[in-house]
Amino acid sequence: MDTATALWMLTSSLIIGLAYFAGLTFVLGLLWRLYGYLRTPMPWPEATTPASTSDTGAVVRVLGDVFFFPNLFKADKFLWAGAWLFHASLFFILFRHLRYFTYPVPGAVVAVEPYALWGGYIFGLAMLYLLWRRLVLPRTLYVSNLPDYGTLVLLGAIAATGLLLKYWAHVYLVEVKAFTLGLLTLHPVAPPLHPLFLLHLLLVIGLLLYFPFSKLLHAGGVFFSPTRNQPYQVQQPGQRYVNPWDFSAR
């Protein structure tokens, strides 16, 4: 075995180990943080009005917040447009990436393939717009810090390398799928020896490691927001409020 082959075997083993470590950190970190949200005391009703008086209405309200960002729309319509396009195109990109992790590929994933370019460009433009707002507008510049910029730059780098791989510096799809399916089935194989693909992969690994411990966790935390997930309750005089999340009080 020559030196180059030995170095590549060592490097691929490190990348595979990092991929597993990042996946495990992402899942366990996410569960740990969400469990912390679930355990956080809720000492009194905090539903932001106007709010539904039923549990079903509260669920519908949370789902509306997840998919349509109504509060952001009321506050800043330009920011709402950029944020909604950013999240919608991100969902589209993640959905399309199922083709690398499934066999056979679901028909719905195949159907969106002709629109992949649009999703990538919309995501990149929306990311640049959100970054521009943070750099230019005084009120957003004041509340922004290094992690805010770093997250946008990281997502932008992932999008840019992904677009380059898709449309310019092509990587052999069979090797990519063999690598991803090998990880999922616990029979790992070496990743494609393609510098841009390896950079794209390492950036994604970095995002998985960072996600559970960052502001990006609002993706799961929104479901645990007491101001949004509670129905409106009218307290009667002398009535004692019982925290529905505090099972020891029952």
C-alpha angles and dihedrals in degrees: 000000000000125000096255092053092048092050092049092050090051092046093048090050090053091049092050090049091049091050092054092044091050093048092049092046091049095051098041093040091050093049091047093051094045090048087054090053090050092051095048110113118248102200099181141006109285105173110151109232139269087054137149119260093220133073090235091055090050090053091050089049093053092047089050089053091050097050106028110022094219095176092053090048090056093047103042121359095190092052089045091054093050094044094046093049089046094054096039093051090045090055090048091051093048091048091051091050089066086086088074094051103041136067119221095026112237115250093238090058091050090049094059094049095094089059096049094105092055092051092051095048094045090051092050094047092047090050091051090049092052090047091049091053091052092051100041111031111078096217094052093040089055095055097038124097137180097282090055092056094038093055093052092046091049092050090046092051091050091050093046095049090045092054091047090052093048100047111016120013096039121202122204104264095207091060092047092051093045088053096048095043089047090056092049094048093044091243099109123194129189116282119244112284093238117128096212093047090050090051091049090049094049091050090053090048089052090051092050091051093048100041102079092050100045142071087269086082088084082091087077101020093066089075091058098048106124092204090061108029098052127086117233110268126196110215114218119217109278093007115140116224115226117204105236090209093053103084092176089068093062 
